[in-house]
Amino acid sequence: QDRDHAAAPKTNSEKIGYKPRGRKPGPRTDFMNDPDVIARRQKALAQMDAAG
């Protein structure tokens, strides 16, 4: 018992072996800034509006 510093208490996440994983690497395109996506969305919304 010649340790002079107390071990830091583990959190529950650490006890069960949780590893925070970052987001997957690679280019992430900004989905809603794609004009093609915007056009498709507006078309779908218009169809929903017409149907209901």
N, C-alpha and C positions, 0 to 999 in steps of 0.2 A: 504493500500500500504506500509506495513512495512516490506516487503521482501527486503533483502539486496542483494540477488543474483538473476540474471536473469534466467528464465527457459531456458533450452537448446532448441534451435529450433528443431522441429521434421523434420526428412527427409520424403520425400513422401512415402517411403516404410513403415515407422512407422505410418504415417497418415492412410494408407489404411489397416493397421493391418497385414503387412507381418511378418511372423515368419520364420526365417531361420531354415529349418529342416535338421538335419544331415542325414547321410546315415543310412539305416536300419541296426539294429544290427544283428549279426550272422556271421558265418565264410564265408569269401569270398575267394573262391579258385582262384588261378591265372590261368585264363582260358587257355592262350596260352602256359603255361608250362606243360599242361597235354599231355602226349605222345599220348593218344588215339585221342585227338582233333587234334593234329598236323598231325597224320596219315590220319584222315578223310579229313582234309583240303587239304593235298597234293593230295589225291585221287581225290577230287572234282576239284582241279586246273588242274590236268592231263586230266580229262574228258573234261573240258572247252577248254583246249588247243587242244585236239583231235577233238572236235566238230567245233572249229572255226579256 
